[in-house]
Amino acid sequence: MSLVPRRYAASRGWHALVAPGILVGLFGYAIGTFIGVSIAAMLGVELAAGA
């Protein structure tokens, strides 16, 4: 995960927005993963546990 947005928010003095920004990013990753797994399941793609 890139630290640039966190540093940008901190450098602009938006310290109160650093934690919510990180949480929104993590929430986006979770939603994207859920959607991706759901589409793979609908298509019948076998998901591997590891490489």
VMD Tcl script that draws the C-alpha trace (Angstrom):
set ca {
  {0.00 0.00 0.00}
  {1.31 3.39 -0.93}
  {2.10 5.88 1.79}
  {1.87 8.86 -0.56}
  {-1.79 9.79 0.17}
  {-1.20 9.54 3.91}
  {1.87 11.76 3.66}
  {0.01 14.16 1.39}
  {-2.86 14.53 3.85}
  {-0.44 14.99 6.75}
  {1.65 17.55 4.86}
  {-1.47 19.57 4.05}
  {-2.37 19.67 7.76}
  {-5.33 17.32 7.38}
  {-4.28 15.08 10.26}
  {-7.90 14.26 11.10}
  {-8.37 12.77 7.62}
  {-5.42 10.36 7.63}
  {-7.10 7.50 9.52}
  {-10.46 7.79 7.69}
  {-8.60 7.82 4.38}
  {-6.77 4.61 5.26}
  {-10.04 2.99 6.39}
  {-11.80 3.96 3.16}
  {-8.93 2.45 1.17}
  {-9.09 -0.81 3.13}
  {-12.87 -0.90 2.72}
  {-12.39 -0.50 -1.03}
  {-9.96 -3.42 -1.13}
  {-12.44 -5.57 0.83}
  {-15.36 -4.71 -1.47}
  {-13.24 -5.29 -4.58}
  {-12.09 -8.68 -3.31}
  {-15.65 -9.69 -2.48}
  {-16.89 -8.66 -5.93}
  {-14.01 -10.45 -7.65}
  {-14.55 -13.68 -5.74}
  {-18.30 -13.48 -6.34}
  {-17.85 -13.06 -10.10}
  {-15.33 -15.91 -10.18}
  {-17.80 -18.13 -8.31}
  {-20.60 -17.25 -10.75}
  {-18.35 -18.07 -13.68}
  {-17.29 -21.34 -12.08}
  {-13.62 -20.41 -11.83}
  {-11.67 -22.57 -9.39}
  {-9.77 -20.31 -6.98}
  {-6.36 -21.60 -5.96}
  {-5.29 -21.49 -2.32}
  {-1.70 -20.73 -3.29}
  {0.63 -20.55 -6.24}
}
mol new
graphics top color blue
foreach p $ca { graphics top sphere $p radius 0.5 }
foreach p [lrange $ca 0 end-1] q [lrange $ca 1 end] { graphics top cylinder $p $q radius 0.2 }
display resetview
